[in-house]
Amino acid sequence: MGLMKVFSGSEILALALKEKIEAVNVDVLMKDNIQSGRLAGFGTSGSAVELFVQETDFSKVNPIIEEFRLNI
């Protein structure tokens, strides 16, 4: 089993979704390409933050993700 990307976008939206997912006791891995690019001296893009969950947790968090996407 591995990680599944569930979101890619701005840091503000990623943090909001991460909070909603963690509220149902699911761990979220956040990959911040903005910070990585800045440290390496590169520019950033609009979809620079990604959220990942375990594949086994996806069915639990999918309704949360879909509701979040409908409301943004």
C-alpha positions in Angstrom: 0.0 0.0 0.0 1.2 3.5 -0.7 0.3 7.1 -0.7 -2.4 8.6 -2.9 -2.4 12.3 -4.0 -5.7 13.8 -3.1 -5.1 17.5 -3.6 -2.8 19.9 -5.5 -3.2 23.6 -5.2 -2.5 26.7 -3.1 -1.1 26.4 0.4 -4.2 28.1 2.0 -6.6 25.6 0.4 -4.3 22.7 1.2 -4.1 23.6 4.9 -7.9 23.9 5.0 -8.4 20.5 3.5 -5.7 18.9 5.6 -7.5 20.2 8.7 -10.8 18.6 7.6 -9.1 15.3 6.8 -7.2 15.2 10.1 -10.5 15.8 11.9 -11.6 12.2 11.1 -8.3 10.8 12.4 -6.6 10.3 9.1 -2.9 11.2 8.7 -2.1 13.6 5.8 1.3 14.1 4.2 1.8 17.6 2.9 4.5 18.2 0.2 5.3 21.9 -0.1 7.0 22.5 -3.4 6.9 26.3 -2.8 9.3 26.0 0.1 11.4 23.4 -1.7 11.7 25.6 -4.8 12.5 28.7 -2.7 15.3 26.9 -0.9 16.7 25.6 -4.2 16.5 29.1 -5.8 13.7 28.3 -8.2 10.4 30.0 -8.8 7.0 28.6 -7.7 3.8 27.6 -9.5 0.2 28.1 -8.4 -0.3 24.3 -7.7 2.7 24.0 -5.5 1.3 22.2 -2.4 0.2 18.6 -2.6 -1.7 16.4 0.0 -1.3 12.7 0.2 -3.2 10.0 2.3 -2.7 6.3 2.6 -4.6 4.3 -0.1 -6.4 2.4 2.6 -7.8 5.7 4.0 -9.0 7.0 0.7 -12.5 5.7 0.9 -12.9 7.3 4.3 -11.8 10.7 3.2 -13.1 10.8 -0.4 -16.5 12.3 0.7 -14.7 15.0 2.6 -12.5 15.8 -0.4 -15.5 15.9 -2.8 -17.4 18.2 -0.5 -14.4 20.5 -0.2 -13.9 20.7 -3.9 -17.6 21.6 -4.5 -17.3 24.5 -2.0 -14.1 26.1 -3.4 
